[in-house]
Amino acid sequence: MAILSPRTALITGASAGIGEAFARRLAASGCNLVLTARRQERLEALAAELRRAHGIEATALVADLAEPGAPLRLFQRTEELGLEIDMLVNNAGYGLPGHYVETRWEDQAAFLQVLVTAVCELTHRYLPAMEERGFGRIIHVSSLAGLVPGSAGHTLYSAAKAFLVKFAESLAAEQAGSGVQVTAVCPGFTLSEFHDVTGTRDLVSRMPGYMWQNADEVAAEGLAAVAEGRVLCVTGRVNRAIAAAAKVTPARLAVRVSQARSKDFRRPRGAGQGVGQGAGQGSGQSAGQGAGRGAGRGAGGAGASGQ
Ligand SMILES: NC(=O)c1ccc[n+]([C@@H]2O[C@H](COP(=O)([O-])OP(=O)(O)OC[C@H]3O[C@@H](n4cnc5c(N)ncnc54)[C@H](OP(=O)(O)O)[C@@H]3O)[C@@H](O)[C@H]2O)c1
């Protein structure tokens, strides 16, 4: 019988923010879940809550995707458990502030491992069975930052997110007609723990409220795009307007605007050490709900942006 919707989704970065929001929405639709991140307690609590609330199967698997062996171990564990993953949500991520040469290479390498290499490897490992079953849904959580010119600070972030957009486009083209769909979801400023982990909460809390979405809105728009078979999904009207403007603005002007505006939310110097490396692990850090909608007014206004 043809599969019409995902039965088991694996979500990376499911312990907080956008990943958790995807988990809640998919569980409510009856989809079984494999939840992965580093914080075991959070994952176990979410899995138990979603099992109770929706009668689904939810499995928590701890993995630090900065470890090069983690994607393979995760894949092998789901195989051992007999879990057929037909939706993969590559969501785990963080920002690494700092002027590139002032950061430690080890931190940049770990960043690339989590945001790029793990995404490529998990996709590569889960894709063959999806192809074989004639059904699969892959989401790369990219960013508006991948669609506007790069700017100083957080140097590899825009590049990593642009990579995910291009990866999704190519893979979607390759998979046309196979039953496997690939979607890059590009949020802008989203209420989550992201800016606490990245160490930019003080800066971004001054961004105007209309720039922000909550994680559930991002997940809802992402899943709607998947249902429509769209390859690219920029979430939120303001973000769509910024992405559209970036496309038609002459390159030199777009770069200037991006560089000027990014001072409102990027930290180019002096903060690049160790962010994201286990930040928040077991710390029960706050969800950062203080910033965003309704909080902080007056900085910047619209312009090229993206986290
Ligand atoms: N928030 C924004 O403004 C925004 C905007 C555009 C795009 N995004 C993207 O959205 C995605 C989700 O971010 P978010 O906003 O939901 O941030 P978040 O609330 O900080 O959640 C990030 C998730 O990634 C996991 N993670 C981080 N490092 C990991 C590692 N080494 N191994 C395994 N899991 C790891 C975290 O879990 P543990 O700490 O438990 O491991 C957490 O579950 C990211 O890819 C981010 O780049 C965010």
The ligand as a Tripos MOL2 file, in Angstrom:
@<TRIPOS>MOLECULE
LIG
   48    52     1     0     0
SMALL
NO_CHARGES

@<TRIPOS>ATOM
      1 N1         16.2860   30.7020   16.5020 N.am      1 LIG1
      2 C1         16.5470   31.3680   15.3930 C.2       1 LIG1
      3 O1         16.4660   32.6180   15.3610 O.2       1 LIG1
      4 C2         16.8850   30.6000   14.1230 C.ar      1 LIG1
      5 C3         16.7540   31.2630   12.9040 C.ar      1 LIG1
      6 C4         17.0730   30.5830   11.7240 C.ar      1 LIG1
      7 C5         17.4980   29.2650   11.7640 C.ar      1 LIG1
      8 N2         17.6120   28.6430   12.9640 N.ar      1 LIG1
      9 C6         18.0760   27.2560   12.9530 C.3       1 LIG1
     10 O2         17.0920   26.4440   13.5580 O.3       1 LIG1
     11 C7         17.6900   25.2670   14.0770 C.3       1 LIG1
     12 C8         17.1700   25.0410   15.4780 C.3       1 LIG1
     13 O3         17.5650   26.1220   16.3060 O.3       1 LIG1
     14 P1         16.6610   26.6760   17.4860 P.3       1 LIG1
     15 O4         16.3650   28.0880   17.1960 O.co2     1 LIG1
     16 O5         15.5600   25.7580   17.7930 O.co2     1 LIG1
     17 O6         17.7660   26.6830   18.6530 O.3       1 LIG1
     18 P2         17.7770   25.9600   20.0840 P.3       1 LIG1
     19 O7         16.5250   26.2540   20.8220 O.co2     1 LIG1
     20 O8         19.0620   26.3860   20.6970 O.co2     1 LIG1
     21 O9         17.8140   24.4040   19.7250 O.3       1 LIG1
     22 C9         18.9480   23.8380   19.1230 C.3       1 LIG1
     23 C10        18.8560   22.3410   19.1990 C.3       1 LIG1
     24 O10        20.0420   21.7930   18.5980 O.3       1 LIG1
     25 C11        20.6040   20.8360   19.4960 C.3       1 LIG1
     26 N3         22.0500   20.7710   19.3460 N.ar      1 LIG1
     27 C12        22.9460   21.7870   19.4060 C.ar      1 LIG1
     28 N4         24.1980   21.3100   19.3030 N.ar      1 LIG1
     29 C13        24.0870   19.9640   19.1720 C.ar      1 LIG1
     30 C14        25.0340   18.9130   19.0610 C.ar      1 LIG1
     31 N5         26.3430   19.1250   19.1010 N.pl3     1 LIG1
     32 N6         24.5750   17.6490   18.9380 N.ar      1 LIG1
     33 C15        23.2500   17.3820   18.9340 C.ar      1 LIG1
     34 N7         22.3080   18.3500   19.0540 N.ar      1 LIG1
     35 C16        22.7280   19.6170   19.1850 C.ar      1 LIG1
     36 C17        20.1950   21.3230   20.8850 C.3       1 LIG1
     37 O11        20.1100   20.2360   21.7990 O.3       1 LIG1
     38 P3         21.1420   19.8960   22.9780 P.3       1 LIG1
     39 O12        21.6920   21.1780   23.5100 O.co2     1 LIG1
     40 O13        20.2910   19.1440   23.9630 O.co2     1 LIG1
     41 O14        22.1510   19.0310   22.3180 O.co2     1 LIG1
     42 C18        18.7840   21.8380   20.6050 C.3       1 LIG1
     43 O15        17.8490   20.7820   20.6840 O.3       1 LIG1
     44 C19        19.2110   25.5010   13.9940 C.3       1 LIG1
     45 O16        19.7200   24.7790   12.9120 O.3       1 LIG1
     46 C20        19.3400   26.9980   13.7550 C.3       1 LIG1
     47 O17        20.5070   27.3240   13.0440 O.3       1 LIG1
     48 C21        17.3090   29.2770   14.1600 C.ar      1 LIG1
@<TRIPOS>BOND
     1     1     2 1
     2     2     3 2
     3     2     4 1
     4     4     5 ar
     5     4    48 ar
     6     5     6 ar
     7     6     7 ar
     8     7     8 ar
     9     8     9 1
    10     8    48 ar
    11     9    10 1
    12     9    46 1
    13    10    11 1
    14    11    12 1
    15    11    44 1
    16    12    13 1
    17    13    14 1
    18    14    15 2
    19    14    16 1
    20    14    17 1
    21    17    18 1
    22    18    19 2
    23    18    20 1
    24    18    21 1
    25    21    22 1
    26    22    23 1
    27    23    24 1
    28    23    42 1
    29    24    25 1
    30    25    26 1
    31    25    36 1
    32    26    27 ar
    33    26    35 ar
    34    27    28 ar
    35    28    29 ar
    36    29    30 ar
    37    29    35 ar
    38    30    31 1
    39    30    32 ar
    40    32    33 ar
    41    33    34 ar
    42    34    35 ar
    43    36    37 1
    44    36    42 1
    45    37    38 1
    46    38    39 2
    47    38    40 1
    48    38    41 1
    49    42    43 1
    50    44    45 1
    51    44    46 1
    52    46    47 1
@<TRIPOS>SUBSTRUCTURE
     1 LIG1         1 GROUP 0 **** ****
